[in-house]
Amino acid sequence: MIKDLIIKNRGYRQFYEDYPISQNTLRELVELARFSASTANLQPLKYILSCEPEKNERIFPHTHWAGYIKNWVGPRKGEKPSAYIIILEDMEIRDSFGCDHGIVAQSILLGATEKGLGGCMIGSINQEVLRKALRIPDRYKILLTLALGKPREKVVIETMGKDGDIKYWRDEDDVHHVPKRPLDEIILEV
Amino acid sequence: MIKDLIIKNRGYRQFYEDYPISQNTLRELVELARFSASTANLQPLKYILSCEPEKNERIFPHTHWAGYIKNWVGPRKGEKPSAYIIILEDMEIRDSFGCDHGIVAQSILLGATEKGLGGCMIGSINQEVLRKALRIPDRYKILLTLALGKPREKVVIETMGKDGDIKYWRDEDDVHHVPKRPLDEIILEV
């Protein structure tokens, strides 16, 4: 059931760093993106794959993690992602940004979840520094970085409380709680 | 397999208009959106549901269809969508647009595909006229309209030819062909 997969596909931020993800697995995930919808079928998105520790280390320092969790700046050594897919827009194909990157990011992460992996969509990226670190030509705009790995944390969805606070939080057992707005609040009666 | 579902989930534009889609089905699809990722977990998206012929008729005239197909302005009577989910951004929660609407649109359409339905993400919308037709308050920005129904057309993916033409096209048997860029073209070696 797609519902089970969507629920299982949470934002994971701690991984078994030693768990290898192959280049072939990343290519299979990009294939899912390739089969996904694109505005006017232009398909302006390109993908940089990384699954080697050395290349991963060039990406990791330029990603920002879980802004709401105080005193936690991101996964520690041993808990870092073992792969990345960086989503770029090829400005020679289109220079305005729709929501294609959201569509493909969801396809990729659902595919990763099915494979027993998990990940996190990271939009908070130090653009120009990452561009330099990977020597990404100017024609590509960096839209989103997907961090991937074998999750080593528990993430649970709960319904947002009456206080309206949507900040995710971690309990004393390191379980990550994600408050979601109730269904009736997000359906608009007109 | 998620791959099968993603491949089956094509942009459909002709439907069995008499095939009913219930309010409850639409709510189940929005539930999939609710469980999907949201930037900083803000969840600014709201949803308008429509599955009654009268309400559908207020939406349909303000959607634009399949720009590449000449001499075809959209589905005819009897082929129109039997439901819509309109995705809005609640500007009181966030007034900048990330890719949340792409993420949830993919979740919703994969859910619809699993239910034997299909649909189309329509970004080309006559915003202000649709706003008036449905009396949508100004605080909501219309991001995307998902047209839904029981597909009555065949849509096939093929690999883009060497001419680089990505325009979808219809053959004499009314089969809709969608050229996708080859995998090796969309993976960027850096």
Interface residues (C-beta under 8 A of the other chain):
Chain A: M1 I2 K3 L5 I6 I7 N9 G11 R27 V30 E31 L32 A33 R34 F35 S36 A37 T39 A40 N41 L42 Q43 L45 K46 Y47 I48 L49 G67 Y68 L88 G98 C99 D100 H101 G102 I103 V104 A105 Q106 S107 L109 L110 G111 E114 M121 G123 L134 R135 I136 Y140 L143 L144 I157 I166 K167 Y168 V178 P179 K180 R181 L183 I186 I187 L188 V190
Chain B: M1 I2 K3 L5 I6 I7 N9 G11 R27 V30 E31 L32 A33 R34 F35 S36 A37 T39 A40 N41 L42 Q43 L45 K46 Y47 I48 L49 G67 Y68 L88 G98 C99 D100 H101 G102 I103 V104 A105 Q106 S107 L109 L110 G111 E114 M121 G123 L134 R135 I136 Y140 L143 L144 I157 I166 K167 Y168 V178 P179 K180 R181 L183 I186 I187 L188 V190
